């Protein structure tokens, strides 16, 4: 899916005096992961808010929440893992047409 692209500070990316539009799948997934529930009026329950899980031991609950939110957005998760030692979250999820 194409959309406006944000820079590393989450500001609108501008090139040659115009907004940059490109494939935004990864950007959208990042928003789903980072934004707290209620952040988006049109989908109040559509985000995970990973920071809620920082001090939580419910890793399975976090992974299930990610699966749920991605699936609801049309992006089923085929593979997901979390390394508790490093804090690395890895997933493979691709938007369906």
Buried (B, 14 or more C-beta within 10 A) or exposed (E): EEEEBBEEEEEEBEEEEEEBEEEBBEBBBEBBBBBEBEEBEEBEEBBBBBEBBEEEEEBEEBBEBBBBBBEEBEBEBEEBEBEEEEEEBEBEBEBEE
